[in-house]
Amino acid sequence: DVGIASGVVSVALGDEHTCALFDTGGVKCWGRNDHGQVGNNSTLNRQVPTDVVGLAAGVAKIYAKHQQTCAILDTGAVKCWGLNGRGQIGNNGTLDRQVPTDVTGLGSGVTALALGDEHVCALDTGGGVHCWGRNDRGQVGNNGTLDRQVPTQVVGLSSGVAAIYAHHQQTCALMATG
């Protein structure tokens, strides 16, 4: 037993780190941690599941990609941690975060996230999409190519979106109309 005997409801996989969401709403992560993606206020790699600071309960969904981790709380708020060189934490900065950090402007209403390599998109309850982070290929969807350090409304997607997907340096939306 390395800290997980039962109670896992979902798992999120980054490039070299893993996180587990438990039925208690708590999160544990382990693996590579050079940018703080494990969320334990350290940059030392973790070989066993480790509690994420401040997320012992209240988490609804977890996501991991590249060297970053994000969580949607039961309240619909979003927190992210780990690599932040392109603003992908969404806290209006570019310093890596070793603990879960509030995403600016997303204190409620988020139902899903999609993580690319260095950008993140959020789907809200009204079917709108906001993205932030790396944008050199236009992956944030704001008709520009400058990185965005805070969530930015995707042009033409303020409502009507059913699901979002991100991969590497692109983003797609599935409309409610199909």
C-alpha positions in Angstrom: 0.0 0.0 0.0 1.5 3.3 -1.1 -1.4 5.5 0.1 -4.3 4.4 -2.2 -6.3 1.5 -0.8 -9.7 2.5 -2.0 -12.0 5.4 -2.8 -10.6 6.7 -6.1 -13.3 8.0 -8.4 -11.0 9.4 -11.2 -7.4 9.8 -12.3 -5.6 12.5 -14.3 -2.3 11.9 -16.1 0.2 14.6 -17.0 3.4 13.9 -18.9 5.2 12.4 -15.9 2.8 12.9 -13.0 -0.5 11.4 -11.9 -3.3 12.7 -9.7 -6.2 10.8 -8.1 -9.5 12.3 -7.0 -11.1 10.5 -4.1 -14.8 10.0 -3.1 -14.1 12.4 -0.2 -13.4 15.2 -2.7 -9.7 15.1 -1.8 -6.8 14.9 -4.3 -3.4 13.2 -4.1 -0.6 13.5 -6.8 2.8 11.9 -7.4 5.6 11.7 -9.9 7.7 14.4 -11.6 7.4 17.7 -9.7 10.0 20.1 -11.1 7.4 22.8 -11.6 5.2 22.0 -8.6 2.7 20.0 -10.5 2.2 17.6 -7.6 0.8 20.6 -5.6 2.6 19.9 -2.3 4.5 23.2 -2.1 7.7 21.6 -3.3 9.6 20.9 -6.4 10.9 17.5 -5.3 9.7 14.5 -7.2 7.2 12.3 -5.2 7.3 8.5 -5.6 4.1 8.0 -3.5 0.7 9.7 -3.6 1.0 13.0 -1.7 -1.8 15.2 -0.4 -2.3 18.4 -2.5 -2.2 21.5 -0.3 -5.6 22.8 0.4 -7.5 20.1 -1.5 -8.4 17.6 1.2 -12.1 17.9 0.2 -14.4 19.9 -2.1 -13.0 18.9 -5.5 -15.4 17.7 -8.3 -13.0 17.1 -11.2 -9.3 17.0 -11.8 -7.2 17.4 -15.0 -3.5 17.1 -15.8 -1.5 17.7 -18.9 2.1 18.4 -19.7 3.5 19.7 -16.3 0.3 21.3 -15.0 -2.7 20.2 -12.9 -6.1 21.9 -12.5 -9.2 21.1 -10.4 -12.8 22.2 -10.6 -14.2 22.6 -7.1 -17.7 21.6 -6.0 -18.5 25.4 -6.2 -17.5 25.5 -9.9 -14.4 27.5 -9.1 -11.1 26.5 -10.8 -7.6 26.2 -9.3 -4.4 25.3 -11.2 -0.8 24.6 -10.3 2.5 23.7 -11.8 4.2 25.1 -15.0 3.2 28.7 -15.7 5.8 30.1 -18.2 3.0 31.0 -20.7 0.4 32.1 -18.2 -1.4 28.8 -18.2 -2.2 28.9 -14.4 -4.5 31.9 -15.2 -3.5 34.0 -12.3 -2.2 37.0 -14.3 1.5 35.9 -13.9 4.1 33.6 -15.3 5.8 32.2 -12.2 5.3 28.4 -11.6 2.9 27.6 -8.8 3.6 24.8 -6.3 0.2 24.9 -4.7 -3.4 25.2 -6.1 -3.9 28.8 -7.2 -7.2 30.5 -8.0 -7.8 31.1 -11.7 -8.7 34.8 -12.1 -12.4 35.3 -12.9 -13.4 31.7 -12.6 -14.8 31.6 -9.0 -17.9 29.7 -10.0 -19.9 28.2 -12.9 -17.2 26.1 -14.6 -18.4 22.6 -15.6 -15.4 21.3 -17.6 -11.8 22.0 -18.5 -9.6 21.1 -21.5 -5.8 21.3 -21.1 -3.4 21.6 -24.0 0.3 21.6 -23.6 0.5 25.1 -22.3 -3.0 26.5 -22.5 -6.3 25.8 -20.7 -9.9 26.3 -21.7 -13.0 26.3 -19.4 -16.6 25.6 -20.3 -19.2 27.4 -18.2 -22.8 26.5 -17.3 -24.1 28.8 -20.0 -22.1 27.0 -22.7 -19.5 29.7 -23.0 -15.8 29.1 -23.3 -12.8 31.0 -21.9 -9.2 30.1 -22.6 -5.8 31.3 -21.4 -2.1 30.5 -21.6 0.1 29.9 -24.7 -1.4 31.5 -27.8 1.2 31.6 -30.5 -0.9 29.5 -32.8 -4.2 31.2 -31.8 -5.2 28.3 -29.5 -6.8 30.7 -27.0 -9.3 31.7 -29.7 -9.3 35.5 -29.2 -8.3 36.4 -32.8 -4.7 37.1 -31.7 -1.5 35.3 -31.0 -0.3 36.9 -27.8 -0.2 34.7 -24.7 -3.1 35.3 -22.2 -2.4 35.1 -18.5 -6.1 35.3 -17.5 -9.2 33.6 -18.9 -10.3 35.3 -22.2 -13.6 34.8 -23.9 -13.3 32.8 -27.1 -14.6 34.8 -30.0 -18.0 33.4 -31.1 -18.3 31.0 -28.2 -20.2 32.9 -25.5 -22.9 30.2 -25.4 -24.1 27.0 -27.2 -21.0 24.8 -26.5 -21.6 21.3 -25.2 -18.0 20.1 -24.8 -14.4 21.3 -25.3 -11.2 19.5 -26.2 -7.6 20.6 -26.3 -4.5 18.9 -27.5 -0.9 20.1 -27.9 -1.5 23.6 -29.4 -5.1 23.5 -30.6 -8.6 23.7 -29.1 -12.0 22.5 -30.4 -15.6 22.9 -29.3 -18.5 20.6 -29.8 -21.6 22.7 -30.2 -24.9 21.8 -28.5 -26.4 21.6 -32.0 -24.0 18.8 -32.9 
